[in-house]
Amino acid sequence: MKKFMHKLEELMEIGGMKKDILLLVLGGISLVLSLANSRFHFLDLGFDIAWGAIILCGVPIILEAIIGLVTAFDIKADVLVSLALIASVCIGEDFAAGEVAFIMQLGALLEDMTVAKARAGIEKLVHLTPQTARIITADGEKIVPAEDVRIGDRIRILPGETIPVDGRIVSGQTSINQAVMTGESLPVDKGVGDGVSSGTVNQFGAFEMEALKVGEDSSIQRMIRLVQSADAGKAKIVGLADRWATWIVVIALTAAGLTWAFTEEIIRAVTILVVFCPCALVLATPTAIMAAIGNATKHGFLVREGDALERLSMVSKITFDKTGTLTYGTPEVVAVESLGKIEEDELYALVAAAEQFSEHPLGRAITSSYKKDKNMPIIEADDFVMTPGEGVSARVNGKIVRAGNLKLLSKTSDHQELEILTDRASDHLDRGSTIIYISVDSAAAGYIVLSDTVRDESAGMIRSLLNLGVEPVLLTGDNKNTAENIGKKLGIKDIYANCLPEDKLTYIGKYQSQGENVCMIGDGINDAPALKKANVGIAMGGVGSDIAVDAADIALVDDEIKELPHLFALSKRMMTIIKMNLIFSMSLNFLAIALAITGILNPVVGALVHNAGSVAVIINSALLLSWKKG
């Protein structure tokens, strides 16, 4: 029997949604022809054309009900619909049977259309995993599959390469782009003794490293497992009609049986089964969700999971990644400070000239900021030299300009002048900014301050969310000073810095264990596990990675975070519409049942009443399409 049921399920799944739409269209045509033929009698087939709807729309419902009952004794709304279909056919009310089948299949199709399953993100993470590693041997070096690397192996990493395993640098200096793991907006300088993680990218200098964690223990593999497992605890909303199905079936059968017993009119009993079919109840939720999804699309949101808005309406905490979400994600020059020997504008021009050949993100940030701020061409420079992990030097207008960290300047500049520089820059460092120190002709000249800038709309968006009763939380891989500075600007009280992907999962899980429903908003690969773990995940679709988008329930296509309050308000309005639909459909059901018991309604009229109720529910839901937050 189990094998038969399994084969039956496979047959029912053939063709997917396209098949369902085709069957629904053909079933609808058969009902229209049946109605027309009953009035004009243009066809004499010996049977009602409504049998087309009964077979195409009704038989799948009956099979689904049988499979559920036999395999798991699962009583859902389709059980009652099947009883009503069979009873209507038995007494010759073919049109009523076909009409009920059509409406129920329409509701099921709408529900399926609201549930979008996208799980390609895990595959993309797998593709991020380096496939090879350059092992240093006694005979030189050889390239081997990454899975063959063993703990203690010495590996050489060239500029631009992805690090294959976790380890420690034993020779060389470089800058590492760690965004895949921490989401940090800036690369991190690394030297001998510093740890490096698999999946991160070597920006500049070649270095050698010792493998410490390999295979399944490496950072990128741990993240893949986090993404795969974080979604397991996210409960899917069960349709209300199915949730109440057992009681609906019991009450319907009891009412029909008692009516038949007392009136001895089977048509009244069948009418009760027909009007008890939860047609409007089945349509109440999916139609509202579809309309709300349409509204959300107009405001730049791609809703990927059908029940995401339902979950969003219950959210009490919203956790933000910082970089690329609340901020623009790219560093900009926010201040130029001089020790007084050179004017600040000239100092800015000298450094921009020295940095124009740099491939370092900070160097590119200085040159792009200079062009934007000054709207002037950059001065020519000669003798450019880049020292990985330290900075750059170049000859500009006959002057030797050095720009980088204190290690670079300490080779030529006076230590007292450097102390003055660091004292003056301390306030900026405390706020989490990045400092580029400058010397001209070996004399300390000043410094440039770079910072990831807050989006213009972030502060207003946070205030609006607070007014809706949603508390913001900041989860970022950046350091404590940077995180607290951003949090202070935006009015966020709960701040967690230096977060790795597993840390974000921990904090979200902590809130969930306290009964909070959590929404996570992020843009990077490192946010993917947290987007899965949260009750609702929202990814920045414009600047975000494909993996973050695939892990999320909702994607913000144009990165207009100012629209987030509208989305939250829309989700709450959608739930109000759903409740209105449910109250109306249940009230209509009970009224129709009373009329069926007294014999006022027959099966055909009862089905038409249900049609009217379903149309009313659809119209009420459609109002959400143009709804705007007041």
C-alpha positions in Angstrom: 0.0 0.0 0.0 2.8 2.4 0.9 4.5 1.8 -2.5 1.2 2.5 -4.3 0.7 5.7 -2.3 4.2 6.8 -3.1 3.7 6.2 -6.8 0.4 8.1 -6.6 2.2 11.1 -5.0 4.8 11.1 -7.8 2.1 11.1 -10.5 0.3 14.0 -8.8 3.6 16.1 -8.8 4.3 15.6 -12.5 4.2 19.0 -14.3 4.2 21.1 -11.2 2.5 24.5 -11.1 2.0 24.7 -14.9 -0.1 21.6 -14.8 -2.2 22.9 -11.9 -2.9 26.2 -13.8 -3.9 24.2 -17.0 -6.2 21.9 -15.0 -7.8 24.9 -13.3 -8.4 26.8 -16.6 -9.9 23.7 -18.2 -12.1 23.1 -15.1 -13.3 26.7 -15.2 -14.2 26.4 -18.9 -16.2 23.3 -18.2 -18.2 25.1 -15.4 -18.9 28.0 -17.7 -20.1 25.7 -20.5 -22.2 23.7 -18.0 -23.9 26.8 -16.7 -24.6 28.0 -20.3 -25.8 24.6 -21.4 -28.2 24.3 -18.5 -29.9 27.5 -19.9 -29.6 27.2 -23.7 -29.3 23.4 -24.1 -26.9 23.6 -27.1 -25.3 20.3 -26.2 -26.9 16.9 -25.4 -24.0 14.8 -24.2 -25.9 12.6 -21.8 -23.8 14.0 -18.8 -23.2 17.4 -17.2 -20.1 19.2 -18.7 -19.3 20.2 -15.1 -17.8 16.7 -14.9 -14.7 18.3 -16.5 -14.2 20.3 -13.3 -15.0 17.3 -11.1 -12.3 15.2 -12.8 -9.7 17.8 -13.4 -10.0 19.8 -10.1 -11.9 17.3 -7.8 -10.0 14.1 -8.4 -6.6 15.5 -7.2 -8.3 16.8 -4.1 -9.8 13.4 -3.3 -6.5 11.6 -4.0 -4.6 14.1 -1.7 -7.2 13.4 1.0 -6.8 9.6 0.6 -3.0 9.8 0.7 -3.1 11.9 3.9 -5.6 9.7 5.6 -3.9 6.4 4.7 -0.2 7.4 5.2 -0.5 9.6 8.3 -4.2 9.8 9.3 -3.8 13.5 8.4 -7.2 15.2 8.4 -7.1 18.4 6.4 -9.6 20.6 4.7 -9.5 18.4 1.6 -11.2 15.6 3.5 -14.4 17.7 4.0 -14.2 18.9 0.4 -13.9 15.3 -0.8 -17.0 14.3 1.2 -18.9 17.2 -0.2 -17.8 16.3 -3.8 -18.8 12.7 -3.5 -22.1 13.4 -1.8 -23.0 16.0 -4.4 -22.2 13.6 -7.2 -24.2 10.8 -5.5 -27.4 12.9 -5.5 -26.8 14.3 -9.1 -25.7 17.8 -8.1 -22.8 17.7 -10.6 -22.4 21.5 -11.0 -22.2 22.1 -7.3 -19.5 19.4 -7.0 -17.5 20.9 -9.9 -17.8 24.4 -8.5 -16.6 23.4 -5.0 -13.6 21.6 -6.6 -12.7 24.6 -8.7 -12.8 27.1 -5.8 -10.7 24.8 -3.6 -8.1 24.2 -6.3 -7.9 28.0 -7.0 -7.2 28.5 -3.3 -4.5 25.8 -3.3 -2.9 27.3 -6.4 -2.8 30.8 -4.8 -1.2 29.3 -1.7 1.4 27.5 -3.8 2.2 30.7 -5.7 3.0 32.5 -2.4 5.5 29.9 -1.3 8.8 30.4 -3.1 11.6 28.1 -2.2 15.1 29.2 -3.1 18.0 27.3 -1.8 20.8 28.0 -4.3 22.8 29.9 -1.7 24.3 26.8 -0.2 25.6 25.7 -3.6 27.2 29.1 -4.2 28.9 28.9 -0.8 30.3 25.5 -1.8 31.7 27.1 -5.0 33.4 29.7 -2.9 35.5 26.9 -1.2 39.0 27.0 -2.8 39.6 23.9 -4.9 43.4 23.8 -4.8 46.3 24.8 -2.5 50.0 25.5 -3.3 52.0 23.2 -0.9 55.7 24.0 -0.3 57.8 20.8 -0.4 61.5 20.0 -0.2 61.6 20.0 -4.0 59.8 23.3 -4.4 56.0 23.6 -4.5 53.1 21.6 -5.9 49.5 22.3 -6.4 47.2 19.8 -4.7 43.4 19.5 -4.1 42.4 21.6 -1.1 40.9 18.6 0.6 44.4 16.9 0.6 45.9 19.6 2.7 47.0 18.3 6.2 47.6 20.1 9.5 51.1 21.4 9.6 51.5 21.7 5.8 53.2 24.9 4.6 51.2 26.8 2.0 52.2 29.7 -0.3 49.4 32.2 -1.1 49.9 34.7 -4.0 48.2 38.0 -4.4 44.5 37.7 -5.4 44.2 34.1 -4.3 41.6 32.7 -1.9 43.0 31.1 1.2 42.2 27.3 1.1 42.4 26.4 4.8 42.6 28.1 8.2 46.2 28.8 9.4 48.9 31.1 10.7 51.2 33.3 8.6 54.9 32.2 9.0 56.5 34.4 6.4 55.5 37.7 4.6 53.1 40.6 5.1 49.8 41.3 3.3 46.3 42.7 3.6 43.4 40.2 3.8 39.8 40.9 2.6 37.8 39.1 5.4 34.3 40.3 4.3 33.3 36.7 3.6 33.7 35.8 7.3 33.3 39.0 9.3 31.6 41.5 6.9 34.3 44.1 7.7 34.3 47.0 5.3 38.1 47.3 5.1 40.9 44.8 4.5 43.0 43.8 7.5 46.8 44.0 7.5 48.4 40.7 8.5 52.0 39.7 9.3 53.9 36.8 10.8 52.0 35.1 13.6 48.6 36.4 12.5 45.8 34.0 11.8 44.0 33.7 8.4 40.7 32.0 7.5 39.7 29.8 4.5 37.5 31.6 2.0 39.1 35.0 2.7 41.1 36.7 -0.1 44.8 37.8 -0.2 44.9 41.3 -1.5 48.5 42.1 -2.1 51.7 40.5 -0.9 52.6 36.9 -1.2 53.0 35.0 2.1 53.5 31.6 3.5 51.3 30.0 6.1 51.0 26.9 8.2 47.8 24.9 8.0 46.0 24.6 11.3 42.4 23.7 10.5 41.6 21.7 7.3 38.7 20.0 5.6 35.4 20.1 7.5 37.0 22.1 10.3 37.9 25.1 8.1 36.0 28.3 8.5 34.2 28.3 5.1 33.0 24.7 5.7 31.7 25.6 9.1 29.7 28.4 7.5 28.2 26.1 4.9 27.1 23.8 7.8 25.6 26.9 9.6 23.6 27.9 6.6 22.3 24.3 6.1 21.3 23.9 9.7 20.1 27.4 10.7 16.8 27.1 8.7 15.8 23.8 10.4 14.1 25.4 13.4 12.1 28.0 11.3 8.5 26.8 11.6 6.3 27.2 8.5 2.8 28.6 9.0 0.1 26.0 8.6 -3.0 27.1 6.7 -5.8 28.0 9.1 -8.3 25.8 7.2 -6.0 22.8 7.7 -5.3 23.7 11.3 -9.0 23.6 12.1 -9.8 20.8 9.6 -10.5 18.0 12.2 -13.1 20.0 14.0 -14.6 21.3 10.8 -15.0 17.7 9.5 -16.5 16.5 12.8 -19.0 19.4 13.0 -20.0 19.2 9.3 -20.6 15.4 9.5 -22.5 15.8 12.8 -24.7 18.6 11.4 -25.3 16.8 8.1 -26.1 13.5 9.9 -28.5 15.1 12.4 -30.3 17.1 9.7 -30.8 14.0 7.5 -32.0 12.1 10.6 -34.6 14.7 11.6 -35.7 15.9 8.2 -35.1 12.7 6.2 -34.0 14.9 3.3 -30.6 13.9 2.1 -30.3 17.0 -0.1 -30.2 19.2 3.0 -27.4 17.1 4.4 -25.5 17.3 1.2 -26.1 21.1 1.1 -24.6 21.4 4.6 -21.5 19.5 3.4 -21.2 21.9 0.4 -21.6 25.1 2.4 -19.3 23.8 5.2 -16.5 23.5 2.6 -14.0 26.2 3.7 -13.7 27.9 0.3 -13.5 31.5 1.5 -11.5 30.3 4.6 -8.9 28.7 2.3 -8.7 31.9 0.2 -8.6 34.3 3.2 -4.8 34.0 3.8 -3.2 33.4 0.4 -5.1 36.2 -1.4 -4.1 38.7 1.3 -0.5 37.5 1.1 -0.4 37.8 -2.7 -1.8 41.3 -2.6 0.7 42.3 0.1 3.5 40.8 -1.9 2.4 42.9 -4.9 2.4 46.0 -2.7 5.9 45.2 -1.3 7.2 44.8 -4.9 6.2 48.3 -5.7 8.3 49.5 -2.8 11.4 47.6 -3.9 11.0 44.3 -1.9 11.2 40.9 -3.5 9.3 38.5 -1.1 10.8 35.1 -1.7 9.0 33.1 1.0 5.2 33.1 1.0 4.7 33.2 4.7 7.5 35.7 5.3 5.1 38.7 5.7 3.0 36.7 8.2 6.2 36.1 10.3 7.3 39.7 9.9 4.1 41.0 11.5 5.2 39.3 14.7 8.7 40.6 14.8 9.8 42.4 17.9 13.6 42.7 17.3 15.3 43.7 14.2 19.1 42.9 14.0 21.2 44.9 11.5 24.5 44.1 10.0 26.4 47.5 9.8 28.5 47.5 6.6 26.4 48.0 3.5 23.2 48.0 5.4 23.1 51.0 7.8 26.2 52.3 6.1 27.3 52.6 2.5 30.0 49.9 2.9 32.8 51.9 1.3 35.3 54.1 3.2 35.4 57.8 2.5 37.7 60.6 3.6 35.9 62.4 6.5 38.8 64.7 7.7 42.3 65.9 6.7 44.5 67.1 9.6 47.8 68.9 9.3 50.5 69.6 11.8 50.7 73.1 10.4 53.7 72.9 8.1 51.6 72.3 5.0 48.1 73.5 4.3 45.5 70.8 4.6 44.3 71.2 0.9 47.9 70.8 -0.3 48.5 67.8 2.0 45.3 66.2 0.6 46.5 66.7 -2.9 49.9 65.3 -2.2 48.5 62.1 -0.6 46.0 61.6 -3.4 48.8 61.9 -5.9 50.9 59.3 -4.0 48.0 56.9 -3.7 46.8 57.1 -7.3 48.7 53.9 -8.3 47.8 52.0 -5.2 45.6 48.9 -5.4 44.7 49.1 -1.7 41.0 49.9 -1.0 42.1 52.7 1.3 44.3 54.2 -1.4 41.5 54.0 -3.9 39.2 55.6 -1.3 41.5 58.5 -0.9 41.8 59.2 -4.6 38.1 58.8 -5.3 37.2 61.1 -2.3 39.7 63.7 -3.5 38.2 63.8 -7.0 34.7 64.1 -5.5 35.6 66.7 -2.9 37.9 68.9 -4.9 36.7 68.3 -8.4 40.3 68.7 -9.6 42.7 66.4 -11.5 45.3 64.5 -9.5 48.9 65.7 -9.6 51.4 63.4 -11.4 53.7 61.3 -9.2 56.9 59.3 -9.8 58.9 56.6 -8.0 55.8 54.9 -6.6 56.5 52.1 -4.1 54.0 50.1 -2.3 55.0 48.2 0.9 52.3 45.5 1.8 51.1 45.9 5.3 52.6 49.4 5.7 51.6 51.9 3.0 53.0 53.7 -0.1 55.6 56.3 -1.0 56.0 58.5 -4.1 57.7 61.6 -5.4 55.2 64.4 -5.9 56.3 67.9 -7.0 59.8 67.0 -6.0 58.7 66.0 -2.5 58.9 62.4 -1.0 55.4 61.7 0.3 54.8 58.7 2.5 51.2 57.6 3.5 50.4 54.6 5.6 50.7 53.3 9.1 53.1 54.3 11.9 55.4 51.4 11.0 56.1 53.0 7.6 56.7 56.5 9.0 58.8 55.4 11.9 61.6 54.4 9.5 62.3 58.0 8.5 60.3 60.4 10.8 61.0 61.9 14.2 59.4 59.9 17.0 58.3 63.0 18.9 56.4 64.2 15.8 54.8 60.8 15.5 53.6 60.9 19.1 52.0 64.3 18.3 50.3 62.7 15.4 48.9 59.7 17.4 47.7 62.0 20.2 45.8 64.2 17.8 44.3 61.1 16.0 43.3 59.3 19.2 39.7 60.7 19.2 39.2 59.5 15.6 40.6 56.1 16.5 38.2 55.9 19.5 35.3 56.4 17.1 36.4 53.5 15.0 37.8 55.5 12.1 40.8 54.4 10.0 43.9 56.7 10.1 46.4 57.2 7.3 49.5 58.9 8.6 51.5 61.2 6.3 55.1 62.4 6.1 56.6 64.8 3.6 60.4 64.7 3.0 60.7 62.5 6.1 58.9 65.0 8.4 55.6 64.0 10.0 53.0 66.3 8.2 49.5 65.1 9.3 47.0 62.4 8.8 43.8 61.5 6.8 40.7 60.1 8.5 38.6 57.5 6.6 35.3 56.1 7.8 32.5 54.0 6.5 29.7 56.6 6.3 26.1 56.2 7.6 23.3 56.1 5.0 21.4 59.4 5.0 18.1 57.6 5.6 19.3 55.2 8.4 18.4 57.4 11.4 14.9 58.2 10.2 14.3 54.5 9.4 15.3 53.5 12.9 13.0 56.0 14.5 10.1 54.8 12.4 10.8 51.2 13.4 10.8 52.1 17.1 7.4 53.8 16.6 6.1 50.5 15.2 7.3 48.7 18.4 10.3 47.0 16.7 13.6 47.3 18.7 16.8 47.6 16.6 20.0 45.6 17.4 23.4 46.0 15.8 25.4 42.8 15.0 28.7 43.6 13.2 32.0 42.2 12.5 33.6 45.6 13.0 35.5 46.6 16.2 33.8 47.9 19.3 34.6 51.6 18.8 33.3 51.6 15.2 30.1 49.7 16.2 29.4 52.0 19.2 30.0 55.1 17.2 27.5 54.0 14.5 25.0 52.9 17.2 25.2 56.2 19.0 24.5 58.1 15.8 21.5 56.0 15.0 20.0 55.6 18.5 20.6 51.8 18.7 21.2 50.7 22.3 21.8 46.9 21.8 25.2 46.7 20.1 27.4 43.6 19.6 30.8 44.0 17.9 33.5 41.7 16.5 30.8 39.2 15.5 31.7 36.1 13.4 28.8 34.3 11.6 28.4 31.9 14.5 28.2 34.8 17.0 25.4 36.4 15.1 23.6 33.0 15.3 24.1 32.9 19.0 22.7 36.4 19.7 19.7 35.7 17.4 19.1 32.4 19.1 19.3 34.1 22.5 16.6 36.6 21.7 14.4 33.8 20.2 14.8 31.7 23.4 13.5 34.8 25.3 10.3 34.7 23.2 11.3 37.4 20.8 10.6 37.1 17.1 13.7 38.3 15.2 14.3 39.8 11.8 17.8 39.9 10.5 19.0 42.4 7.8 22.3 41.9 6.1 24.2 42.0 2.8 27.2 39.8 3.0 28.1 36.2 2.7 28.9 36.2 6.4 25.3 37.1 7.1 23.8 34.1 5.3 23.6 31.8 8.4 22.0 34.6 10.5 19.5 35.4 7.7 18.4 31.7 7.8 18.3 31.5 11.6 16.1 34.6 12.1 12.4 34.3 12.0 12.6 36.6 8.9 15.7 37.3 6.9 16.0 40.4 4.7 19.0 40.8 2.3 20.2 43.9 0.6 19.7 42.8 -3.0 21.5 45.7 -4.7 24.9 45.7 -2.9 24.4 42.3 -1.2 26.0 39.0 -2.3 23.9 36.4 -4.2 24.4 34.0 -1.3 22.9 36.5 1.2 19.9 37.0 -1.1 19.4 33.3 -1.6 19.5 32.7 2.2 16.9 35.5 2.9 13.1 35.4 2.9 12.9 38.9 1.4 15.3 40.9 -0.8 15.5 44.7 -0.8 16.1 45.1 -4.5 17.2 48.8 -4.7 18.7 49.0 -1.1 16.3 51.8 -0.1 16.2 50.9 3.6 13.9 53.9 4.2 11.2 51.6 2.9 11.6 49.1 5.8 9.0 50.7 8.1 6.5 50.5 5.2 7.2 46.7 4.9 6.7 46.2 8.6 3.5 48.3 8.7 2.3 46.4 5.6 2.8 43.1 7.3 0.7 44.2 10.2 -2.0 45.5 7.9 -2.0 42.3 6.0 -2.7 40.3 9.2 -5.6 42.6 9.9 -7.0 41.9 6.5 -6.6 38.2 7.0 -8.4 38.3 10.3 -11.3 40.3 8.7 -11.4 37.7 5.9 -11.5 34.9 8.4 -14.3 36.4 10.5 -16.3 37.2 7.4 -15.9 33.7 5.9 -16.8 31.9 9.1 -19.8 34.1 9.7 -21.0 33.4 6.1 -20.4 29.7 6.7 -22.6 29.6 9.8 -25.4 31.6 8.1 -25.3 29.3 5.1 -25.4 26.3 7.4 -28.5 27.6 9.1 -30.2 28.2 5.8 -29.2 24.7 4.6 -30.7 23.1 7.7 -34.0 24.9 7.2 -34.0 23.8 3.5 -33.8 27.4 2.1 -30.5 26.6 0.3 -29.9 23.7 -2.1 -26.4 22.4 -3.1 -26.2 24.7 -6.2 -27.3 27.8 -4.5 -25.1 26.9 -1.5 -22.1 26.7 -3.9 -23.0 30.1 -5.4 -23.1 31.6 -1.9 -19.7 30.3 -1.3 -18.6 31.9 -4.6 -19.9 35.2 -3.5 -18.0 34.8 -0.2 -14.9 34.0 -2.0 -15.2 37.0 -4.3 -15.7 39.3 -1.3 -12.6 37.9 0.3 -10.6 38.4 -2.9 -11.8 42.0 -3.2 -11.0 42.8 0.4 -7.5 41.4 0.0 -7.0 43.3 -3.2 -7.3 46.6 -1.3 -3.8 45.8 0.0 -2.3 46.3 -3.4 -2.5 50.1 -3.2 -2.3 50.5 0.6 0.2 53.0 1.9 1.6 53.5 5.4 -0.1 56.6 7.0 
